[in-house]
Amino acid sequence: MSKLATQTYVMIERKIEKNQQLIKQDEYTLTLHHHCIESANQKFLINNVYDITYRKVNITYFLYLHTNKGVTAFQTIEDPASFVQSFKKLKHN
């Protein structure tokens, strides 16, 4: 399975322990293949992904996959423009 593009995304977990707020940030990779997009725990078939958009909020970006089952959001630190462009190039060919 060849990779067309990748995008690093983060998942942030906040919890309170012993009266202190703890923040845990894990990094994962979103991978674009010819037939699907894979995240750490989900797989989206290309035919079921209608569009990908993103929005910058302060210093982070939110990447949105618009699918047949709704919208799935991923928080990224890096600009996802090249990932989005690779997806749109794949969909239009």
C-alpha positions as CSV (number, residue, x, y, z in Angstrom):
1,M,0.0,0.0,0.0
2,S,1.8,3.2,-1.2
3,K,1.5,6.4,0.7
4,L,0.5,9.5,-1.3
5,A,0.7,12.0,1.6
6,T,0.9,12.0,5.4
7,Q,-0.2,14.5,8.0
8,T,0.7,14.5,11.6
9,Y,-2.1,15.2,14.0
10,V,-2.3,15.4,17.8
11,M,-4.8,14.2,20.4
12,I,-4.7,16.1,23.7
13,E,-6.0,14.6,26.9
14,R,-6.5,16.8,30.0
15,K,-7.2,15.4,33.4
16,I,-7.0,16.4,37.1
17,E,-4.9,14.4,39.5
18,K,-4.1,15.5,43.0
19,N,-5.5,19.0,42.4
20,Q,-3.2,19.5,39.3
21,Q,-4.2,19.6,35.7
22,L,-2.2,17.2,33.6
23,I,-2.0,17.6,29.8
24,K,-0.9,14.7,27.7
25,Q,-0.3,15.2,23.9
26,D,0.1,12.2,21.6
27,E,1.1,12.4,18.0
28,Y,-0.4,10.2,15.2
29,T,-0.2,10.1,11.5
30,L,-3.0,10.5,9.0
31,T,-2.0,8.7,5.8
32,L,-3.5,9.1,2.3
33,H,-3.4,6.0,0.1
34,H,-5.0,5.5,-3.4
35,H,-8.0,3.8,-1.9
36,C,-8.3,5.1,1.7
37,I,-7.2,7.5,4.4
38,E,-6.0,5.9,7.6
39,S,-5.8,7.4,11.0
40,A,-4.6,5.7,14.2
41,N,-8.0,4.1,14.8
42,Q,-10.1,4.6,11.7
43,K,-10.0,3.9,8.0
44,F,-12.0,6.0,5.5
45,L,-12.5,4.7,1.9
46,I,-11.7,7.4,-0.7
47,N,-15.2,6.9,-2.2
48,N,-16.7,7.8,1.1
49,V,-14.7,11.0,1.6
50,Y,-16.5,13.9,-0.1
51,D,-14.1,16.7,0.8
52,I,-11.3,17.7,3.1
53,T,-11.2,21.2,4.5
54,Y,-9.1,22.9,7.2
55,R,-9.2,26.0,9.4
56,K,-6.4,27.7,11.3
57,V,-7.2,28.6,15.0
58,N,-4.4,30.5,16.8
59,I,-1.3,28.3,16.3
60,T,-3.0,25.1,15.4
61,Y,-5.1,23.8,12.5
62,F,-8.3,21.7,12.4
63,L,-8.5,19.3,9.5
64,Y,-12.0,18.1,8.6
65,L,-12.8,15.0,6.7
66,H,-16.3,15.3,5.2
67,T,-17.6,11.7,4.8
68,N,-20.7,9.7,4.2
69,K,-21.0,9.3,8.0
70,G,-20.5,12.9,9.0
71,V,-17.5,15.1,9.7
72,T,-14.4,13.9,11.5
73,A,-12.0,16.5,12.9
74,F,-8.2,16.2,13.4
75,Q,-6.1,18.8,15.2
76,T,-2.7,19.5,13.6
77,I,0.3,21.7,14.4
78,E,1.6,21.8,10.8
79,D,-0.3,23.4,7.9
80,P,-2.3,20.6,6.2
81,A,-2.5,22.4,2.8
82,S,-0.3,19.9,1.0
83,F,-2.3,16.9,2.4
84,V,-5.5,18.5,1.2
85,Q,-4.1,19.3,-2.2
86,S,-2.9,15.7,-2.6
87,F,-6.4,14.4,-1.7
88,K,-8.1,16.8,-4.2
89,K,-5.7,15.8,-6.9
90,L,-6.5,12.1,-6.3
91,K,-10.3,12.7,-6.3
92,H,-10.2,14.6,-9.6
93,N,-8.2,12.0,-11.4
